[in-house]
Amino acid sequence: MRWRTVGAEYLFCNPWCSFRVDEVELPDGVRIGYGVLESGGFAAVVPVTSDGRVVLVKQWRQPVGGFTLELPGGGVEAGEDPREAVQRELREEAGYEARDLVHMYSVHTSPGRSTEVCHLFRCRAEKLDRGPEPEPTEFVSAVEMPISEAREKASRGEITAATTVLGLMLAGGS
């Protein structure tokens, strides 16, 4: 019962993502256009301090028109190891160094619409003296809270980014 792709047209491309419309033939022979967001994927980390606090980042997210609390993370560049990407992003966005970095899961974020994969890690977080060094387009602030409080916020719908909720729930610890 596979779908057969008979054509594809790219409508938008930039360094972070592309949007294409596939012409597909369904198992019953009907043809439809199907939109696909292509992405190189990203890596995110659940950084927990020695006293059991999780480090999140607060940032504006244009698609949802508001601020979110999320795990530190960012795009995985072509050929880059997701471990390197998440270590870089934790330093840049939050000003912490990742120690004892452990890969938890790699998940498709929205397989009905996107090729995007998120590589989820956990680590012990050590604060750097120099602080965060965000990229020019990043306006983020680090927020520390007990991991139990972050999980409660997720349970109450105050933290809504899917990969953040998943990472918090699966990271272990109290």
Backbone hydrogen bonds, N-H to C=O, Kabsch-Sander energy under -0.5 kcal/mol:
donor,donor_aa,acceptor,acceptor_aa,energy
4,R,25,E,-2.4
5,T,3,W,-0.5
6,V,4,R,-0.5
6,V,23,E,-3.1
7,G,23,E,-1.2
9,E,21,V,-1.9
11,L,9,E,-0.5
11,L,19,F,-2.7
12,F,19,F,-1.4
14,N,17,C,-2.2
18,S,38,E,-1.9
19,F,12,F,-2.7
20,R,36,V,-2.6
21,V,9,E,-2.7
22,D,20,R,-0.5
22,D,34,Y,-2.8
23,E,7,G,-2.8
24,V,22,D,-0.7
24,V,32,I,-2.7
25,E,4,R,-3.2
26,L,24,V,-0.6
26,L,30,V,-3.4
29,G,26,L,-2.6
32,I,24,V,-2.2
34,Y,22,D,-2.6
36,V,20,R,-2.9
37,L,113,R,-2.9
38,E,18,S,-3.4
38,E,36,V,-0.7
40,G,16,W,-0.6
42,F,117,V,-2.2
43,A,74,G,-2.6
44,A,119,H,-2.4
45,V,72,P,-2.2
46,V,121,F,-2.2
48,V,46,V,-0.6
48,V,123,C,-2.4
49,T,53,R,-3.3
52,G,49,T,-2.0
54,V,145,M,-3.3
55,V,47,P,-2.2
56,L,54,V,-0.6
56,L,143,V,-3.2
57,V,70,E,-3.0
58,K,141,S,-2.9
59,Q,57,V,-0.5
59,Q,68,T,-1.9
60,W,139,F,-0.5
61,R,66,G,-2.8
62,Q,60,W,-0.5
64,V,61,R,-0.8
65,G,61,R,-1.0
65,G,62,Q,-0.7
66,G,61,R,-1.4
68,T,59,Q,-2.5
70,E,57,V,-2.5
70,E,68,T,-0.5
74,G,43,A,-2.1
76,V,41,G,-2.2
77,E,75,G,-0.6
80,E,77,E,-2.6
84,E,81,D,-0.9
85,A,81,D,-1.9
86,V,82,P,-2.4
87,Q,83,R,-1.8
88,R,84,E,-2.3
89,E,85,A,-2.5
90,L,86,V,-2.1
91,R,87,Q,-1.8
92,E,88,R,-2.8
93,E,89,E,-2.9
94,A,90,L,-1.5
95,G,90,L,-1.0
95,G,91,R,-0.9
96,Y,90,L,-1.4
97,E,126,E,-3.2
99,R,97,E,-0.5
99,R,124,R,-2.8
102,V,122,R,-2.8
104,M,120,L,-3.1
105,Y,120,L,-1.2
107,V,118,C,-2.6
109,T,116,E,-1.6
113,R,110,S,-2.5
114,S,110,S,-2.7
115,T,37,L,-2.3
118,C,107,V,-3.1
119,H,42,F,-2.5
119,H,117,V,-0.5
120,L,105,Y,-3.4
120,L,118,C,-0.7
121,F,44,A,-2.3
122,R,102,V,-2.2
123,C,46,V,-2.1
124,R,99,R,-3.0
125,A,48,V,-2.3
125,A,123,C,-0.5
126,E,97,E,-2.2
128,L,95,G,-3.0
131,G,128,L,-0.6
133,E,92,E,-1.3
138,E,135,E,-2.1
139,F,137,T,-0.6
140,V,138,E,-0.5
141,S,58,K,-1.6
143,V,56,L,-3.0
145,M,54,V,-1.7
147,I,52,G,-2.0
149,E,146,P,-0.6
150,A,146,P,-2.0
151,R,147,I,-2.3
152,E,148,S,-1.9
153,K,149,E,-2.5
154,A,150,A,-2.1
155,S,151,R,-2.5
156,R,152,E,-1.9
157,G,154,A,-1.2
158,E,153,K,-2.9
159,I,153,K,-1.1
160,T,158,E,-0.5
164,T,161,A,-0.6
165,V,161,A,-2.5
166,L,162,A,-2.7
167,G,163,T,-2.4
168,L,164,T,-2.7
169,M,165,V,-2.3
170,L,166,L,-2.0
171,A,167,G,-1.3
